[in-house]
């Protein structure tokens, strides 16, 4: 998984990340957006565009937000 969207997305859900993604790998879930790791090309456009700082490279996700990695995995397994 290249990038992960974390908790600041939940109240905001602004979608700037969706607009800038060159490969359309960002999918809307019930409460937040998710980045499809099979389609993501790790360009970083989503991270730069996020107005609330919710997007991180997987290795840089803060430990307090690490459960969002598993949440994203589960989202795409159930899709």
N, C-alpha and C positions, 0 to 999 in steps of 0.2 A: 504494500500500500504506500503510495508516494505521499499524498497529502491527506490530512484528516481535518474535518470541520468539528469544532468543539462548542462548548456551552454558550458562548456569546451569540451564536447564531439563533438559538432558540427564541429569545424574545424579539430579535431583530428581523431575521429572515429577509434581508434586504435584496438579495439576488444579484448584486453586482458581479459576484463570482460567476454566475451562470452566463451573464452577458459577455464576459471576456474570455471564457474558455474556448480555445480554438478547436477542441475535439468533442465538445458537447458531452463531457463525462460527469457533469454535476446534475444530480437527480434530486427532486423535491420529495422529502418524506413527510410524515404527518406533522412533526414538530421542528424539523430542521432540514437542511440540505446535506447530501452525502456525495462524496467523490468516488466514482467507480474506479477501483485500482486497476482493473483490466484495460481501461480505456485511457487513463491519465498518462500524459507524456512528461510529467514533472517539469512543466515550463515555468510554474510559479506565478502565472498571471492571476490566479484566484487569490493567492496569498496577498499580493500587492493591492488587489481591488477591494478586499473585504474591509468595510468601514468600521467594523467592530473588533478586528484582530482575532477572528475565530478560526482562521486557517493556519495550520502548521504542517511542516514536513513531519512525517511519522516519528522520526528520531528526535524531533524537537518539541513534541507535545509535552506540556508541563505534567509532572507526575499527578497533580490533582485532577487533570483532565484525561488521564490515560484510559479510563473506561470508555471514552468516545472512540478509541481504536476498535475495541470489541463491538461496540454498538454499530459501527460502520460495517464491520465484517458480517455481523448478524443481519443487517439490512439487506446486503447483497446476496447472502445465502438464502434468504426468505423471498427474494424478488422473483 
